[in-house]
């Protein structure tokens, strides 16, 4: 017991027909991020620094739905959100509606450290970003060809819903996959709506926990829509006992205040980390689909999900390391 | 058991020496809004309809920090937020950054009922309001002279206030009433339960005086300022940043469930754990209990139950 531990995720809810190459690519990215986090922990960086560092990596890589590679709004633009929380004093920072900030999680950190508030959004957040001198880019930077294609499919799926024939698209085979897989997230084909939010939770050698989550949100979302990722207690939570990051159907995670729930059952029911994660996944989601990664101050790490798959990786100081999709 | 309802008009450092011209209109406002809620419950309206109706009244009242009478951002604008939740279905709706919608709480309800989302903000929320044909006005409609003055004072003192400071009378020295400069009118809310145990909560606010443009507080964050499930319905008020960190509204229900204690005990427990002077809340349980604890100097509040009990108060009964 004790020692550092780290977990990362790239979204709960994976299309079972996802091509092997994509799965391998995802595992390589998760492994790379874990290695970066592990190095940082070995260099005695604090938990809060490590979660920010790792999530920045995930945002910068276009593979998952955060930073570059974010899902698109109904208007074809990107609106990103993120939150970060530091266990020891439960300090927190969150941002929503970002369209030019290269690393949303770092802006969330600045909100926590450099502003009198906990949560900034849209124009106000962008103004703050300018004043803080963080790296800004055009909205186009975040938009990938993959996602432009996905948006098109999403609009078609939305209008036709359960009875659809989607023409096969060359690049990712999403069309064929959509026909073969009846799996849904947010009520729509998983091949298009797979959440792929990213997150990281860490406990450092001193037993301090931290958590961070970042996302582009729901494909084809209404402009201005805020999901669970920036909401403290829903997508992200950290306290003296643990650090938690969630992913999946945003509305289900909000309704169940999922991240806070893990900590609450540990605190009030005395459950251990694994039991707490299992409990909330089994009992708090009802019809909702989501996944959770969590660490405890005792150096434990746990993942849980009721979806088909969750991109995840975890490692502990005693040498344990695992990266998985299913 | 019968129905029960509680409303609040904000917790904070409300000075005991609050002059009548400031106290009476707020007490009258609480009384009137309580009566609106009571009448709606007697007419067997669903608690979700009741809390929306009451909060609309509080938003329209210019002396509370919601809707008309909202405090101003650092640039002198109004950015309102609101949230509503149904305890039985756990459906919820929230909005932030609303500047032209007369009743933000009604917009929050529409987000809940007419979209597949829970939370819309800023331009997106405004566009949705227009789509839905909600009543919108010029932003100036919400701005009152009192709040222009509050902003001026806050900027002169260069701080962000939860609340209002007594407007400084040139003739009288800055007295104990504004000891630490902050006193609270922030946020309005209503919680209600009918005699079948259906619960609902609604909260609405203009936020913090002199807040940064784009600042979001606890009100629209489910589990922080607003929360309802099958056990209870909660609406919190105070220093948003502390309420978010403390997941106040959610914790009341969690503590009831996990510790098996009453609503009153759970509510007191949760308020005790946020820093002094930062929060208050109103809550009702599925069995008709009411709790209205606060760790600030005062909280504008009122409540009533079907058996005829009713109360309107600002400070602790012991502090008078």
HADDOCK unambig.tbl for C-alpha pairs under 7 A between the chains (distance, minus, plus):
assign (segid A and resid 90 and name CA) (segid B and resid 245 and name CA) 6.00 0.50 0.50
assign (segid A and resid 91 and name CA) (segid B and resid 245 and name CA) 6.78 0.50 0.50
assign (segid A and resid 92 and name CA) (segid B and resid 245 and name CA) 6.96 0.50 0.50
assign (segid A and resid 117 and name CA) (segid B and resid 215 and name CA) 6.87 0.50 0.50
assign (segid A and resid 117 and name CA) (segid B and resid 241 and name CA) 6.31 0.50 0.50
assign (segid A and resid 118 and name CA) (segid B and resid 241 and name CA) 5.71 0.50 0.50
assign (segid A and resid 119 and name CA) (segid B and resid 215 and name CA) 5.79 0.50 0.50
assign (segid A and resid 119 and name CA) (segid B and resid 216 and name CA) 5.26 0.50 0.50
assign (segid A and resid 119 and name CA) (segid B and resid 217 and name CA) 6.93 0.50 0.50
assign (segid A and resid 120 and name CA) (segid B and resid 214 and name CA) 5.12 0.50 0.50
assign (segid A and resid 120 and name CA) (segid B and resid 215 and name CA) 4.48 0.50 0.50
assign (segid A and resid 120 and name CA) (segid B and resid 216 and name CA) 5.82 0.50 0.50
assign (segid A and resid 121 and name CA) (segid B and resid 214 and name CA) 4.88 0.50 0.50
assign (segid A and resid 121 and name CA) (segid B and resid 215 and name CA) 6.46 0.50 0.50
assign (segid A and resid 122 and name CA) (segid B and resid 214 and name CA) 6.30 0.50 0.50
assign (segid A and resid 123 and name CA) (segid B and resid 214 and name CA) 6.47 0.50 0.50
assign (segid A and resid 124 and name CA) (segid B and resid 212 and name CA) 6.97 0.50 0.50
assign (segid A and resid 124 and name CA) (segid B and resid 213 and name CA) 4.71 0.50 0.50
assign (segid A and resid 124 and name CA) (segid B and resid 214 and name CA) 4.08 0.50 0.50
assign (segid A and resid 125 and name CA) (segid B and resid 214 and name CA) 6.14 0.50 0.50
assign (segid A and resid 223 and name CA) (segid B and resid 124 and name CA) 4.95 0.50 0.50
assign (segid A and resid 224 and name CA) (segid B and resid 120 and name CA) 5.06 0.50 0.50
assign (segid A and resid 224 and name CA) (segid B and resid 121 and name CA) 4.85 0.50 0.50
assign (segid A and resid 224 and name CA) (segid B and resid 122 and name CA) 6.33 0.50 0.50
assign (segid A and resid 224 and name CA) (segid B and resid 123 and name CA) 6.48 0.50 0.50
assign (segid A and resid 224 and name CA) (segid B and resid 124 and name CA) 4.13 0.50 0.50
assign (segid A and resid 224 and name CA) (segid B and resid 125 and name CA) 6.30 0.50 0.50
assign (segid A and resid 225 and name CA) (segid B and resid 117 and name CA) 6.97 0.50 0.50
assign (segid A and resid 225 and name CA) (segid B and resid 119 and name CA) 5.76 0.50 0.50
assign (segid A and resid 225 and name CA) (segid B and resid 120 and name CA) 4.46 0.50 0.50
assign (segid A and resid 225 and name CA) (segid B and resid 121 and name CA) 6.47 0.50 0.50
assign (segid A and resid 226 and name CA) (segid B and resid 119 and name CA) 5.27 0.50 0.50
assign (segid A and resid 226 and name CA) (segid B and resid 120 and name CA) 5.88 0.50 0.50
assign (segid A and resid 227 and name CA) (segid B and resid 119 and name CA) 6.97 0.50 0.50
assign (segid A and resid 231 and name CA) (segid B and resid 221 and name CA) 6.36 0.50 0.50
assign (segid A and resid 232 and name CA) (segid B and resid 244 and name CA) 6.78 0.50 0.50
assign (segid A and resid 233 and name CA) (segid B and resid 223 and name CA) 6.86 0.50 0.50
assign (segid A and resid 233 and name CA) (segid B and resid 247 and name CA) 6.60 0.50 0.50
assign (segid A and resid 251 and name CA) (segid B and resid 117 and name CA) 6.69 0.50 0.50
assign (segid A and resid 251 and name CA) (segid B and resid 118 and name CA) 6.30 0.50 0.50
assign (segid A and resid 254 and name CA) (segid B and resid 222 and name CA) 6.74 0.50 0.50
assign (segid A and resid 255 and name CA) (segid B and resid 90 and name CA) 6.21 0.50 0.50
assign (segid A and resid 257 and name CA) (segid B and resid 223 and name CA) 6.50 0.50 0.50
assign (segid A and resid 268 and name CA) (segid B and resid 258 and name CA) 5.74 0.50 0.50
assign (segid A and resid 268 and name CA) (segid B and resid 259 and name CA) 6.74 0.50 0.50
assign (segid A and resid 269 and name CA) (segid B and resid 258 and name CA) 6.23 0.50 0.50
